[in-house]
Amino acid sequence: MNSTATAAIEVACDPKTAFSVFTDDIGRWWRPGTYYWNDPERGAEMRFDGQRLVEVYDTATGEGFEIGTVTVWDPPERLVFGWRIADWPPGVSTEVDVRFAATDAGTRVTIEHRGWDQFPDGPAKATGYGRGWDELLAMFAERAA
């Protein structure tokens, strides 16, 4: 069974704009209060803060939960960052690889979320996260439009 979550969407903008919306505007398209938060009641925004992806609880200080560290920042083509959830054991994380490819109509954004093989229910987690990324990419596409 496949232990990689995948999702993709095409947006009607160039790769540079798509990369910028994905990274600089993540706090605007990643909707607060949805299922996709460690602490949906405290979560104010998602933010790429230097080399980290942070679930921010205090927008003034940037205090929050570090989801992962950015390992590849290659605008406008690729972004790779670690992913962990607050209730996972210490040291356990997965990896999100986001690619931005020019198309005739704009940009195809593809996500591969790897590392689920370290979980006993990895294929099921990968399937669930694939559906989650589909929903998150739809939010992203609304912002990129």
N, CA and C atoms as an extended XYZ file, in Angstrom:
435
Properties=species:S:1:pos:R:3:atomname:S:1:resname:S:1:resid:I:1 pbc="F F F"
N         0.838       -1.185        0.000 N   MET     1
C         0.000        0.000        0.000 CA  MET     1
C         0.880        1.245        0.000 C   MET     1
N         0.349        2.311       -0.546 N   ASN     2
C         1.097        3.561       -0.656 CA  ASN     2
C         1.084        4.319        0.676 C   ASN     2
N         2.275        4.711        1.115 N   SER     3
C         2.382        5.477        2.361 CA  SER     3
C         2.769        6.922        2.081 C   SER     3
N         2.371        7.436        0.928 N   THR     4
C         2.608        8.835        0.589 CA  THR     4
C         1.258        9.492        0.310 C   THR     4
N         1.015       10.605        0.984 N   ALA     5
C        -0.194       11.389        0.710 CA  ALA     5
C         0.099       12.292       -0.473 C   ALA     5
N        -0.801       12.345       -1.428 N   THR     6
C        -0.594       13.202       -2.590 CA  THR     6
C        -1.842       14.039       -2.844 C   THR     6
N        -1.617       15.217       -3.392 N   ALA     7
C        -2.698       16.115       -3.791 CA  ALA     7
C        -2.131       17.076       -4.825 C   ALA     7
N        -2.981       17.564       -5.697 N   ALA     8
C        -2.538       18.518       -6.711 CA  ALA     8
C        -3.715       19.389       -7.135 C   ALA     8
N        -3.367       20.581       -7.606 N   ILE     9
C        -4.370       21.510       -8.114 CA  ILE     9
C        -3.698       22.428       -9.125 C   ILE     9
N        -4.461       22.929      -10.057 N   GLU    10
C        -3.939       23.918      -10.996 CA  GLU    10
C        -4.561       25.271      -10.661 C   GLU    10
N        -3.707       26.287      -10.610 N   VAL    11
C        -4.168       27.645      -10.328 CA  VAL    11
C        -3.809       28.544      -11.503 C   VAL    11
N        -4.612       29.578      -11.714 N   ALA    12
C        -4.471       30.459      -12.877 CA  ALA    12
C        -3.530       31.623      -12.566 C   ALA    12
N        -2.301       31.297      -12.174 N   CYS    13
C        -1.270       32.315      -11.977 CA  CYS    13
C         0.086       31.669      -12.252 C   CYS    13
N         1.093       32.470      -12.413 N   ASP    14
C         2.426       31.949      -12.713 CA  ASP    14
C         3.037       31.302      -11.459 C   ASP    14
N         4.074       30.456      -11.631 N   PRO    15
C         4.681       29.782      -10.477 CA  PRO    15
C         5.219       30.733       -9.408 C   PRO    15
N         5.763       31.868       -9.801 N   LYS    16
C         6.282       32.814       -8.808 CA  LYS    16
C         5.158       33.305       -7.892 C   LYS    16
N         4.014       33.647       -8.484 N   THR    17
C         2.872       34.104       -7.697 CA  THR    17
C         2.323       32.965       -6.844 C   THR    17
N         2.211       31.776       -7.424 N   ALA    18
C         1.689       30.627       -6.674 CA  ALA    18
C         2.574       30.323       -5.469 C   ALA    18
N         3.883       30.341       -5.655 N   PHE    19
C         4.813       30.086       -4.543 CA  PHE    19
C         4.639       31.150       -3.463 C   PHE    19
N         4.541       32.395       -3.883 N   SER    20
C         4.383       33.498       -2.937 CA  SER    20
C         3.074       33.385       -2.155 C   SER    20
N         1.977       33.069       -2.846 N   VAL    21
C         0.698       32.916       -2.156 CA  VAL    21
C         0.774       31.745       -1.178 C   VAL    21
N         1.390       30.642       -1.601 N   PHE    22
C         1.480       29.474       -0.729 CA  PHE    22
C         2.273       29.795        0.538 C   PHE    22
N         3.367       30.517        0.393 N   THR    23
C         4.256       30.761        1.536 CA  THR    23
C         3.942       32.063        2.272 C   THR    23
N         3.915       33.177        1.564 N   ASP    24
C         3.720       34.484        2.210 CA  ASP    24
C         2.293       34.677        2.712 C   ASP    24
N         1.320       34.084        2.009 N   ASP    25
C        -0.090       34.273        2.359 CA  ASP    25
C        -0.707       33.063        3.057 C   ASP    25
N         0.109       32.124        3.533 N   ILE    26
C        -0.444       30.923        4.165 CA  ILE    26
C        -1.351       31.280        5.341 C   ILE    26
N        -1.049       32.398        5.997 N   GLY    27
C        -1.881       32.845        7.113 CA  GLY    27
C        -3.242       33.348        6.680 C   GLY    27
N        -3.413       33.579        5.396 N   ARG    28
C        -4.709       34.051        4.886 CA  ARG    28
C        -5.536       32.926        4.285 C   ARG    28
N        -4.884       31.946        3.656 N   TRP    29
C        -5.674       30.883        3.029 CA  TRP    29
C        -5.857       29.661        3.926 C   TRP    29
N        -4.985       29.416        4.879 N   TRP    30
C        -5.138       28.282        5.803 CA  TRP    30
C        -6.107       28.729        6.889 C   TRP    30
N        -7.344       28.366        6.738 N   ARG    31
C        -8.424       28.924        7.557 CA  ARG    31
C        -8.363       28.479        9.015 C   ARG    31
N        -8.435       29.445        9.925 N   PRO    32
C        -8.514       29.114       11.352 CA  PRO    32
C        -9.806       28.353       11.662 C   PRO    32
N        -9.760       27.570       12.719 N   GLY    33
C       -10.942       26.878       13.185 CA  GLY    33
C       -11.291       25.614       12.423 C   GLY    33
N       -10.502       25.267       11.393 N   THR    34
C       -10.770       24.039       10.653 CA  THR    34
C       -10.095       22.861       11.346 C   THR    34
N       -10.300       21.697       10.815 N   TYR    35
C        -9.747       20.462       11.357 CA  TYR    35
C        -8.219       20.453       11.306 C   TYR    35
N        -7.630       21.294       10.491 N   TYR    36
C        -6.202       21.215       10.170 CA  TYR    36
C        -5.316       22.025       11.110 C   TYR    36
N        -5.616       21.959       12.376 N   TRP    37
C        -4.848       22.677       13.393 CA  TRP    37
C        -4.569       21.746       14.570 C   TRP    37
N        -3.444       21.943       15.240 N   ASN    38
C        -3.161       21.216       16.472 CA  ASN    38
C        -4.048       21.727       17.592 C   ASN    38
N        -4.248       23.039       17.609 N   ASP    39
C        -5.094       23.662       18.629 CA  ASP    39
C        -6.013       24.657       17.926 C   ASP    39
N        -7.142       24.172       17.371 N   PRO    40
C        -8.009       25.049       16.585 CA  PRO    40
C        -8.588       26.228       17.359 C   PRO    40
N        -8.676       26.108       18.672 N   GLU    41
C        -9.222       27.212       19.456 CA  GLU    41
C        -8.208       28.331       19.646 C   GLU    41
N        -6.930       28.003       19.736 N   ARG    42
C        -5.888       29.009       19.928 CA  ARG    42
C        -5.249       29.449       18.611 C   ARG    42
N        -5.321       28.612       17.591 N   GLY    43
C        -4.646       28.899       16.330 CA  GLY    43
C        -5.160       30.163       15.671 C   GLY    43
N        -4.267       31.120       15.479 N   ALA    44
C        -4.629       32.393       14.850 CA  ALA    44
C        -4.257       32.409       13.375 C   ALA    44
N        -3.099       31.826       13.042 N   GLU    45
C        -2.666       31.756       11.648 CA  GLU    45
C        -1.523       30.775       11.519 C   GLU    45
N        -1.313       30.312       10.290 N   MET    46
C        -0.111       29.573        9.950 CA  MET    46
C         0.887       30.596        9.432 C   MET    46
N         2.159       30.328        9.654 N   ARG    47
C         3.170       31.294        9.221 CA  ARG    47
C         4.485       30.576        8.948 C   ARG    47
N         5.091       30.883        7.789 N   PHE    48
C         6.479       30.499        7.567 CA  PHE    48
C         7.306       31.590        8.214 C   PHE    48
N         8.008       31.241        9.270 N   ASP    49
C         8.777       32.178       10.086 CA  ASP    49
C        10.241       31.797        9.953 C   ASP    49
N        10.932       32.429        9.003 N   GLY    50
C        12.310       32.029        8.741 CA  GLY    50
C        12.333       30.625        8.186 C   GLY    50
N        12.978       29.733        8.853 N   GLN    51
C        13.094       28.355        8.392 CA  GLN    51
C        12.093       27.418        9.072 C   GLN    51
N        10.993       27.954        9.570 N   ARG    52
C        10.025       27.132       10.290 CA  ARG    52
C         8.609       27.390        9.795 C   ARG    52
N         7.780       26.345        9.863 N   LEU    53
C         6.340       26.511        9.693 CA  LEU    53
C         5.753       26.465       11.093 C   LEU    53
N         5.040       27.534       11.461 N   VAL    54
C         4.536       27.672       12.823 CA  VAL    54
C         3.021       27.849       12.799 C   VAL    54
N         2.345       27.119       13.693 N   GLU    55
C         0.944       27.353       13.989 CA  GLU    55
C         0.951       28.426       15.072 C   GLU    55
N         0.607       29.650       14.685 N   VAL    56
C         0.767       30.816       15.562 CA  VAL    56
C        -0.448       30.981       16.461 C   VAL    56
N        -0.160       31.177       17.751 N   TYR    57
C        -1.213       31.422       18.735 CA  TYR    57
C        -1.279       32.896       19.131 C   TYR    57
N        -0.170       33.601       19.019 N   ASP    58
C        -0.103       35.029       19.340 CA  ASP    58
C         0.536       35.728       18.148 C   ASP    58
N        -0.270       36.458       17.358 N   THR    59
C         0.241       37.066       16.127 CA  THR    59
C         1.264       38.161       16.397 C   THR    59
N         1.215       38.802       17.552 N   ALA    60
C         2.175       39.865       17.870 CA  ALA    60
C         3.561       39.294       18.148 C   ALA    60
N         3.626       38.191       18.878 N   THR    61
C         4.927       37.620       19.253 CA  THR    61
C         5.354       36.481       18.335 C   THR    61
N         4.405       35.891       17.615 N   GLY    62
C         4.714       34.736       16.778 CA  GLY    62
C         4.762       33.434       17.558 C   GLY    62
N         4.421       33.484       18.840 N   GLU    63
C         4.451       32.291       19.685 CA  GLU    63
C         3.445       31.280       19.169 C   GLU    63
N         3.861       30.008       19.183 N   GLY    64
C         2.977       28.955       18.730 CA  GLY    64
C         3.669       27.618       18.694 C   GLY    64
N         3.115       26.702       17.938 N   PHE    65
C         3.627       25.347       17.819 CA  PHE    65
C         4.391       25.215       16.511 C   PHE    65
N         5.663       24.807       16.599 N   GLU    66
C         6.470       24.591       15.389 CA  GLU    66
C         6.079       23.259       14.771 C   GLU    66
N         5.487       23.338       13.587 N   ILE    67
C         5.080       22.135       12.870 CA  ILE    67
C         6.287       21.478       12.216 C   ILE    67
N         7.175       22.279       11.661 N   GLY    68
C         8.348       21.697       11.011 CA  GLY    68
C         9.326       22.739       10.547 C   GLY    68
N        10.487       22.242       10.153 N   THR    69
C        11.574       23.073        9.656 CA  THR    69
C        11.616       22.995        8.133 C   THR    69
N        11.844       24.126        7.493 N   VAL    70
C        11.989       24.167        6.039 CA  VAL    70
C        13.365       23.606        5.682 C   VAL    70
N        13.385       22.621        4.791 N   THR    71
C        14.650       22.025        4.358 CA  THR    71
C        15.012       22.406        2.924 C   THR    71
N        14.009       22.779        2.117 N   VAL    72
C        14.252       23.267        0.758 CA  VAL    72
C        13.358       24.481        0.538 C   VAL    72
N        13.984       25.595        0.156 N   TRP    73
C        13.255       26.822       -0.194 CA  TRP    73
C        13.831       27.258       -1.531 C   TRP    73
N        13.169       26.849       -2.613 N   ASP    74
C        13.681       27.072       -3.957 CA  ASP    74
C        12.601       27.718       -4.820 C   ASP    74
N        12.296       29.022       -4.535 N   PRO    75
C        11.251       29.685       -5.318 CA  PRO    75
C        11.684       29.859       -6.773 C   PRO    75
N        10.784       29.747       -7.693 N   PRO    76
C         9.356       29.468       -7.533 CA  PRO    76
C         9.008       28.005       -7.789 C   PRO    76
N         9.970       27.088       -7.607 N   GLU    77
C         9.746       25.704       -8.032 CA  GLU    77
C         9.437       24.709       -6.926 C   GLU    77
N        10.044       24.895       -5.745 N   ARG    78
C         9.927       23.809       -4.756 CA  ARG    78
C        10.070       24.320       -3.334 C   ARG    78
N         9.309       23.682       -2.447 N   LEU    79
C         9.337       23.947       -1.015 CA  LEU    79
C         9.216       22.601       -0.309 C   LEU    79
N        10.111       22.337        0.643 N   VAL    80
C        10.038       21.098        1.421 CA  VAL    80
C        10.153       21.479        2.890 C   VAL    80
N         9.261       20.910        3.704 N   PHE    81
C         9.305       21.194        5.138 CA  PHE    81
C         8.866       19.968        5.927 C   PHE    81
N         9.335       19.894        7.163 N   GLY    82
C         8.924       18.829        8.062 CA  GLY    82
C         7.517       19.065        8.552 C   GLY    82
N         6.894       17.981        9.004 N   TRP    83
C         5.518       18.050        9.492 CA  TRP    83
C         5.390       17.142       10.701 C   TRP    83
N         4.931       17.719       11.796 N   ARG    84
C         4.641       16.906       12.976 CA  ARG    84
C         3.394       17.455       13.644 C   ARG    84
N         2.769       16.593       14.399 N   ILE    85
C         1.551       16.925       15.124 CA  ILE    85
C         1.895       16.888       16.607 C   ILE    85
N         1.250       17.721       17.378 N   ALA    86
C         1.578       17.879       18.798 CA  ALA    86
C         1.512       16.573       19.581 C   ALA    86
N         0.602       15.679       19.228 N   ASP    87
C         0.484       14.454       20.024 CA  ASP    87
C         1.321       13.286       19.507 C   ASP    87
N         2.172       13.529       18.497 N   TRP    88
C         3.077       12.479       18.052 CA  TRP    88
C         4.229       12.345       19.046 C   TRP    88
N         4.834       11.167       19.118 N   PRO    89
C         5.984       11.000       20.009 CA  PRO    89
C         7.123       11.942       19.611 C   PRO    89
N         7.945       12.360       20.575 N   PRO    90
C         9.089       13.234       20.263 CA  PRO    90
C         9.973       12.613       19.182 C   PRO    90
N        10.426       13.458       18.272 N   GLY    91
C        11.317       13.011       17.208 CA  GLY    91
C        10.630       12.420       15.996 C   GLY    91
N         9.330       12.203       16.057 N   VAL    92
C         8.594       11.642       14.922 CA  VAL    92
C         8.088       12.793       14.064 C   VAL    92
N         8.409       12.747       12.774 N   SER    93
C         7.900       13.754       11.848 CA  SER    93
C         7.821       13.156       10.451 C   SER    93
N         7.115       13.846        9.582 N   THR    94
C         6.984       13.464        8.184 CA  THR    94
C         7.512       14.629        7.345 C   THR    94
N         7.434       14.500        6.028 N   GLU    95
C         7.989       15.533        5.150 CA  GLU    95
C         6.991       15.888        4.059 C   GLU    95
N         6.806       17.194        3.869 N   VAL    96
C         5.903       17.713        2.841 CA  VAL    96
C         6.744       18.344        1.737 C   VAL    96
N         6.556       17.853        0.518 N   ASP    97
C         7.289       18.336       -0.655 CA  ASP    97
C         6.273       18.988       -1.586 C   ASP    97
N         6.396       20.303       -1.791 N   VAL    98
C         5.457       21.061       -2.619 CA  VAL    98
C         6.197       21.530       -3.868 C   VAL    98
N         5.640       21.216       -5.033 N   ARG    99
C         6.260       21.607       -6.309 CA  ARG    99
C         5.310       22.497       -7.098 C   ARG    99
N         5.898       23.465       -7.770 N   PHE   100
C         5.161       24.448       -8.545 CA  PHE   100
C         5.667       24.372       -9.984 C   PHE   100
N         4.823       23.908      -10.907 N   ALA   101
C         5.231       23.716      -12.297 CA  ALA   101
C         4.340       24.540      -13.219 C   ALA   101
N         4.971       25.294      -14.109 N   ALA   102
C         4.226       26.100      -15.070 CA  ALA   102
C         3.433       25.198      -16.011 C   ALA   102
N         2.202       25.633      -16.313 N   THR   103
C         1.345       24.960      -17.294 CA  THR   103
C         0.850       26.022      -18.268 C   THR   103
N         0.162       25.593      -19.300 N   ASP   104
C        -0.391       26.549      -20.254 CA  ASP   104
C        -1.388       27.498      -19.593 C   ASP   104
N        -2.101       27.001      -18.578 N   ALA   105
C        -3.143       27.802      -17.929 CA  ALA   105
C        -2.698       28.450      -16.622 C   ALA   105
N        -1.469       28.201      -16.185 N   GLY   106
C        -1.007       28.777      -14.925 CA  GLY   106
C         0.065       27.946      -14.258 C   GLY   106
N        -0.277       27.348      -13.110 N   THR   107
C         0.691       26.570      -12.333 CA  THR   107
C         0.012       25.345      -11.741 C   THR   107
N         0.672       24.209      -11.888 N   ARG   108
C         0.219       22.990      -11.207 CA  ARG   108
C         1.004       22.891       -9.902 C   ARG   108
N         0.280       22.839       -8.794 N   VAL   109
C         0.875       22.712       -7.464 CA  VAL   109
C         0.634       21.277       -7.009 C   VAL   109
N         1.726       20.570       -6.727 N   THR   110
C         1.654       19.165       -6.347 CA  THR   110
C         2.282       18.975       -4.978 C   THR   110
N         1.581       18.260       -4.118 N   ILE   111
C         2.087       17.958       -2.776 CA  ILE   111
C         2.300       16.463       -2.655 C   ILE   111
N         3.486       16.083       -2.163 N   GLU   112
C         3.774       14.717       -1.741 CA  GLU   112
C         4.142       14.793       -0.271 C   GLU   112
N         3.359       14.153        0.557 N   HIS   113
C         3.583       14.155        2.003 CA  HIS   113
C         4.048       12.746        2.373 C   HIS   113
N         5.363       12.625        2.631 N   ARG   114
C         6.008       11.329        2.833 CA  ARG   114
C         6.318       11.053        4.299 C   ARG   114
N         6.602        9.790        4.574 N   GLY   115
C         7.062        9.384        5.892 CA  GLY   115
C         6.032        8.625        6.692 C   GLY   115
N         4.923        8.285        6.077 N   TRP   116
C         3.852        7.600        6.800 CA  TRP   116
C         4.177        6.150        7.086 C   TRP   116
N         5.209        5.600        6.443 N   ASP   117
C         5.578        4.205        6.673 CA  ASP   117
C         6.075        3.962        8.097 C   ASP   117
N         6.399        5.010        8.838 N   GLN   118
C         6.845        4.842       10.222 CA  GLN   118
C         5.685        4.623       11.195 C   GLN   118
N         4.461        4.713       10.699 N   PHE   119
C         3.279        4.502       11.519 CA  PHE   119
C         2.656        3.147       11.178 C   PHE   119
N         2.155        2.417       12.194 N   PRO   120
C         1.515        1.134       11.906 CA  PRO   120
C         0.343        1.262       10.933 C   PRO   120
N        -0.384        2.377       11.011 N   ASP   121
C        -1.516        2.618       10.112 CA  ASP   121
C        -1.145        3.636        9.035 C   ASP   121
N         0.108        3.593        8.596 N   GLY   122
C         0.628        4.567        7.635 CA  GLY   122
C        -0.187        4.741        6.371 C   GLY   122
N        -0.555        3.642        5.671 N   PRO   123
C        -1.357        3.831        4.450 CA  PRO   123
C        -2.684        4.546        4.714 C   PRO   123
N        -3.334        4.236        5.830 N   ALA   124
C        -4.597        4.912        6.155 CA  ALA   124
C        -4.350        6.385        6.471 C   ALA   124
N        -3.274        6.673        7.217 N   LYS   125
C        -2.933        8.072        7.506 CA  LYS   125
C        -2.642        8.822        6.204 C   LYS   125
N        -1.888        8.193        5.304 N   ALA   126
C        -1.555        8.827        4.021 CA  ALA   126
C        -2.816        9.143        3.231 C   ALA   126
N        -3.755        8.213        3.209 N   THR   127
C        -5.012        8.444        2.496 CA  THR   127
C        -5.767        9.624        3.104 C   THR   127
N        -5.856        9.646        4.423 N   GLY   128
C        -6.539       10.747        5.103 CA  GLY   128
C        -5.870       12.082        4.865 C   GLY   128
N        -4.540       12.119        4.953 N   TYR   129
C        -3.829       13.365        4.717 CA  TYR   129
C        -3.939       13.797        3.258 C   TYR   129
N        -4.009       12.850        2.328 N   GLY   130
C        -4.224       13.215        0.927 CA  GLY   130
C        -5.533       13.970        0.751 C   GLY   130
N        -6.586       13.473        1.406 N   ARG   131
C        -7.883       14.177        1.343 CA  ARG   131
C        -7.777       15.554        2.007 C   ARG   131
N        -7.056       15.623        3.116 N   GLY   132
C        -6.868       16.908        3.793 CA  GLY   132
C        -6.124       17.907        2.926 C   GLY   132
N        -5.062       17.446        2.277 N   TRP   133
C        -4.317       18.348        1.395 CA  TRP   133
C        -5.166       18.789        0.209 C   TRP   133
N        -6.033       17.918       -0.290 N   ASP   134
C        -6.962       18.332       -1.358 CA  ASP   134
C        -7.798       19.524       -0.895 C   ASP   134
N        -8.324       19.431        0.327 N   GLU   135
C        -9.154       20.515        0.856 CA  GLU   135
C        -8.335       21.780        1.090 C   GLU   135
N        -7.137       21.627        1.632 N   LEU   136
C        -6.276       22.789        1.866 CA  LEU   136
C        -5.853       23.444        0.550 C   LEU   136
N        -5.554       22.632       -0.468 N   LEU   137
C        -5.199       23.213       -1.772 CA  LEU   137
C        -6.371       23.954       -2.386 C   LEU   137
N        -7.595       23.530       -2.136 N   ALA   138
C        -8.766       24.275       -2.622 CA  ALA   138
C        -8.821       25.643       -1.958 C   ALA   138
N        -8.517       25.703       -0.655 N   MET   139
C        -8.450       27.004        0.050 CA  MET   139
C        -7.353       27.877       -0.550 C   MET   139
N        -6.200       27.264       -0.797 N   PHE   140
C        -5.070       27.976       -1.415 CA  PHE   140
C        -5.466       28.529       -2.789 C   PHE   140
N        -6.158       27.706       -3.591 N   ALA   141
C        -6.548       28.120       -4.944 CA  ALA   141
C        -7.484       29.316       -4.918 C   ALA   141
N        -8.372       29.372       -3.927 N   GLU   142
C        -9.260       30.537       -3.798 CA  GLU   142
C        -8.437       31.800       -3.586 C   GLU   142
N        -7.417       31.721       -2.772 N   ARG   143
C        -6.561       32.881       -2.484 CA  ARG   143
C        -5.708       33.237       -3.714 C   ARG   143
N        -5.266       32.219       -4.448 N   ALA   144
C        -4.391       32.447       -5.605 CA  ALA   144
C        -5.155       33.011       -6.797 C   ALA   144
N        -6.474       32.884       -6.786 N   ALA   145
C        -7.281       33.326       -7.947 CA  ALA   145
C        -7.289       34.843       -8.093 C   ALA   145
